[in-house]
Amino acid sequence: MSLSDEEYGLLARRYTGFLQRLNQRGGRPPDWESLQAALNLVELALRGDFPRPRFRNDRLIEEMCELLNEGPPHPEGLTVSQLALVAPFEEGKTNYSGEELVERAVSLNSRFGQHTAEYLEEHAQEIPEEWFPEGEYIVFPETTWRVQSGKVAMPFVRQIREQFWEKGDAFPELGFTPKVRLLVARS
């Protein structure tokens, strides 16, 4: 199997970016784990085993993140109107550990990952306004990445302004605020 022009372009951009950082005056070289990930990607490409993106926003190739757990596909036929947001914790506490969030997600049957986050992005016009009051954000704990800093991250989305979404990383080791929300299927 050979690389397509698009795959070659992605690989070339990543590799060139690492070389530029190494050669910048005053710049810092990438950490060894990131450099190793880039070299592993080059080796895979040379063998013809270039990894195929699993997500529309695939961080494996663009950001050299390691996918630890892909999470389930978005359930076929499950629409935005069949989903609800839940606050996973009781009021009164100001910070929750990543372990607590994952335990609550399991107990609430919130089994959604990045595939569902991308589904929501594609169907943003169907999302009720009440889903995003005052900085609340939805975390998708079934997908986990190891980012370049070495930390484990879960994807999150939130709406900052009308029709403007922010996607980012929630870091379980740093904990979660009471503004975190999980998705559940309505019964």
N, C-alpha and C positions, 0 to 999 in steps of 0.2 A: 504494500500500500504506500503510495507517495503522498506528499503534502499538497493540499490545494493551495492556490495563490493566497487565499485568506488566511489559512493556517500558517503558511510561510511568513506572511506579513506580521501576524501576531507574535510568532516566535522571534522574528528579526527585531521587532520593536522592543520586546522584553530584554533580549540579549544586549541590544544596543544601549538601552537604558542603564543596564548594570555597568557596561563599559564606560559610559559617560560619567556615572557617579564615581567610578574608580579614578577617572582622570581629572575630575574637577578640582580646581585649586581651592583648597579649604573645604572641599566636599568630603563626605565620609564614605568609605566603602560600605557596601551592603553587609549586613551581618552574614555570618558563614552559613546559617541555615537557609537564608534566602538565596545566597549564591549557589548552594548545593541544589536547592529546588530548581533553579534556572538551568543548571548543568544537567540535572536529571531529565528535565523537559527536552533539552537539546539531544541527549542520548536517546530518549524515546523516539523523537522525531527522526533521528538518523536510522533507527531500527524500523521505522515505518509504523510505530505504535503511538502516534500523536494522540493525546487524550481528546476525546470528543466532548464538547461542552454539554453539561447536564442541565444547565440553567440558561435563561436568556441573559442574565447578568452573572456570567460565570467567572468567579474570582480566581479559579485555578490558573488560568492562562494570563489574564490581565494583571492580577496582583500577586501572583505566585503564592497564594494561600493554599493550605492543605485542607482538603475536604475530609473531615473526620466522620461525619454522619450526614448522608444526603437527606434523610427523612423521606416520608411517604410522598407519592404523587398526590396532587390535589384530587380529592374524590370526584370521580366522574358523576356529572349531573348535579353536584352540590353547588347551588347558586348563592350569591351574596345574601339574598333575602332569607336563606335557610341557615345563616350564621348569626351568632350573637357574641357580643363581647362580655367577658366577666372579669371582675376584679378578683384576683386569686387569693387575696389576703384580707384578714379582718382589719378594720380601722384601728388606729392608735399606734401602730408600730411604724417607724420611719424608714427602716431598711430591712431587706430580706436577702438571704443568701441565694446563690444560684441553685444550690441543692434544694432549698425550700420551694423555689419556683418550679423546678422539674418535678418534684413530688406532687405539688398542687396540680400541675398540668396533667400528670398521669391520673390523679384522683378525679379530675374534672373531665377526663377523656378529651383533652385538648391535644390532639395528635397531628399538629400541622407544622410544616416546615417551609422552606424557601419556595417550594413550588406553589404553595397557597399564597404566599406573599406576592409572587409574580402574578398569580391569578387576580388578586385584589387590585394590583396596579393596572392590569388590563381592563378591569371593570370598575374603575374609580368612580365613574358617574353614578353607579348604583349604590354606593356606600352612603348610609344615612349620616347626616350631619352630626347627630348625637354621638357618633363613635369617637369623635376627636375633640372633646372639650378640654381646654386649658392644658395643653402639653401631654395628654395621655398618649401612650404608645403601645403598639401591639408587638409582642415578642413571639417568635416562632421557634420554640425550643427543640423541635425535632431535627433541625439542621444545625450542625456545628462545624465551624471552620477553625483552623489554627492560622492566625494572621501572622504577618511578618515579624511582629514583636514577640511571637511565641505564645501569646495569650489565646485562650479558647474564646470564640465569639459566636453569638447567635444573632441571626438577622432580626432587625426590627423595622417597622414603618410607623410614621406619624404624619399627620397633616399639619403643616405650619400655617399656611394661608390657604384660602380657597383655591383648589386645583393645584396646589404645590405640595408635593410629597417629599419627605426626607426619608432616605433609607440609610441604615447604619448598622453598627455593631453594638450589641449589648454584651457586656463582659460578665459572665457569671461570677468570676472571682471578686468582682467589685460590688456585687449585690444589686438589688433592684429597689426602686422607690415605690411608694404607693400608687404612682401614676401608671404602673405597668398593667397591661391587660392581656388576656388570652382569648383566643377564639374557641367557641364550641359550636357544635351543630345543634340547632333548635330541635326539640323533641316533637 
